Amino acid sequence: MDRLKQIESFVAVATKGSLTAAAQAEGVAPAVVGRRIDALEARLGVKLLVRTTRRVTLTHEGSAFLEDCQRLLADLANAESGVSAGGAKASGLLRITAPAGFGRRHVAPLVPRFLAAHPDVHVSLNLADRVVDIVHEGFDCAIRVGDLPDSSLVSVRLADNRRLCVATPAYLKRAGVPKQPSDLSRHECLTLSSDASQSRGWAFAMEGRTHHLRPTGRLDCTDGQVLHDWCLAGLGIAWRSTWEVEAEIARGELQTVLDDYIAPPNGIFAVFPHAKHLPLRVRLWIDFVKQTYADPRYWSGAR
C-alpha cells in the first residue's frame, strides 16, 4: 500500500475528525481510509487514533506524528509547485496577519522588499493582538510568536524567540540587581495585565526545568509596547522578547538580569491553512521571511 496515501489519509482523518469526512474529501469509501490507517499503525507499531462510532481522537503519539506529517506534505507540495510553476510569476492578493507589536517591527518592513521582487502581488496586512482564525477570516498566512496550540493548521518555524529580563542601568543602580528569580518580589516588575495573553507569568530555567513566576509591581498594562516604554523610562524590570529589546541592549540603554535563568526559546512561526496547492505567492512569502530571519545580521541590525 502506498505510504504517502496512508499519511494523507491519516492527516485528513485527524484534521476533519472522522473517517467519513476524510473519505468524502479524498473521494473514496470510508473502508478504504480505515484500511490505510490500520496499515499505517501496523507499520509504525503504535496507535495513532482512537476511533469510536461517534468520534476520532488523536493519541499522544498521533498528535506528535500529525505535526511531522503536515510538514512533510507541505514540503512535498512546495517542491511540486516549484517544479510545475517553472518560470511562472507570483500574482494575486496575499492576505497576512501578525501580532501588532511584532508585525510593526518585523513583518511590515519586509512587505515593500517582497513586493519589489514580485510586482504582480498585492498584500493586505492585518496586525492584531488576538489569535485570528485564518481559515474562517480568509487569510493566506499568519506570523505567530510563542508556543502554538494544537491545531489542524500547518506551521513552519521561522526563528527562535527568547525572553529576557531587562531594566535600565539607572533603575538597577537605584534598586539593586536581582541575583535569582525569587529576588523579583523585592522589585518593581512591569507585567502584562491579567486579561492579556501572558497568563502563566514569566518563565525561568531552574534545576533543569522551566518554572513560571508571577511577579508583581505597581504598574501593569495590556500593551507590550507600553511596558517597553515604561522599562526604558526606568520604572522597573520587564520580561521582553529579544526582538523587542536587542537594539536597546546593544546601545546600553537596557541591561539584562538573571541571565543564568533564561528559559529555552519558543518560536516564531508561519502558519497557513493547508499544505496542498499552496499558492506560489504564499510559498514565496514564507521562504522570503524564513531566509530573512535566518540571517543573524537581521536581528542584530533590526530597529
Secondary structure by P-SEA (a helix, b strand, c coil): ccaaaaaaaaaaaaaaccaaaaaaaacccaaaaaaaaaaaaaaacccccccccccccccaaaaaaaaaaaaaaaaaaaaaaaaaacccccccbbbbbccaaaaacccccaaaaaaaacccbbbbbbbbccccccccccccbbbbccccccccbbbbbcbbbbbbbbbcaaaaaaccccccccccccccccccccccccccccccccccbbbbbbcccccccccaaaaaaaaaaccccccccccccaaaaaacccccccccccccccbbbbbbcccccccaaaaaaaaaaaaaaacaaaaaacc
